[in-house]
Amino acid sequence: MRALIYDGQLRLDESLPVPQPQSDQTLLKIRRAGICNTDLELIAGMYGFSGILGHEFVAEVTQGPADLLGKRVVGEINVACTRCDFCEKGIPSQCRHRTTVGIIQHPGAFADYLALAARNLYIVPDEVSDDKAVFVEPLAAALQIIEAVHISPRHRVVVIGLGKLGMLAAQVLKLTGADVLAVVRRQKQAVLLESWGIQPVAVSDLEAQSAQIVVDCTGEASGFADALQLVEPRGTIVLKSTYHGLPQANLTAAVVNEIRVVGSRCGPFDAALRLLKAELVDVESLIEARYPFANALDAVQHASQSSALKVLLDF
């Protein structure tokens, strides 16, 4: 089979064996996959990654339980042990022994086939296209913001870092009825936000300490610095991006102003599928380009452009 591998260099290997699923696994034939900023960070050296990339995907089950055979599915990326204290608490995303699809010690979805635990799979409703289903993983991550932090219609929420995840987060936050402002740097972001009824702004347009909640999707130290400037005393900053490297931050300001800082990662796939089925979130407008998997190297180069939105791989 074919697979996009990073092992010090990025390459498309066309001679790998099809994985043989273990007793608790299914064999998935990948239909479509999305390139994420995390994939780009792994190529840049995060976690010392080596292996098959990719964790945003929709696939067809070719081996597994009878009720899943032939079904289109998406899959949670955290593969839990089911036995540790966090698994017993019902928090598999923080399993002490977890592997993570395409990120930590688990082959990824940028391949013709992927073996993945059946318990990680969610059937995609007929009403949700492959293009939409590719967004389930990042949309679920956006939904985790409102799982972790209470947001009411009385709150002003500022989103900074309006890439793919930031655009999804802004739409999810708008569903709460909060006053949502999104900090943009590019016109195409502003046009999309306005079409969704979300106000685009520049950082310079915002007063200091004017938001109860700031969601930082930048993945950059400058983003956290902006968040500290914008959040009001006793407000909340939600960190929604991983960092490559160790950012410096003015933690004294966080202490003096009693700022709550919340890390937020993976979220509920079932809720993301419901939002897509009900057409409450627009994901298709975020698709900038699609490439056949044979041209995966070109696709990664496109996705690496600073202004790029979602780039898809079509199998």
Helices and strands as residue ranges (DSSP letters): E 3-6, E 10-13, E 25-35, H 37-43, G 46-48, E 51-52, E 56-63, E 72-75, E 78-79, H 85-88, G 92-94, E 99-100, E 113-117, G 118-120, E 121-123, H 130-133, H 136-148, E 156-160, H 164-174, E 179-183, H 187-195, E 199-201, G 203-205, E 211-216, H 221-230, E 231-239, H 251-256, E 260-263, H 269-277, G 284-286, E 287-292, G 293-295, H 296-303, E 310-314
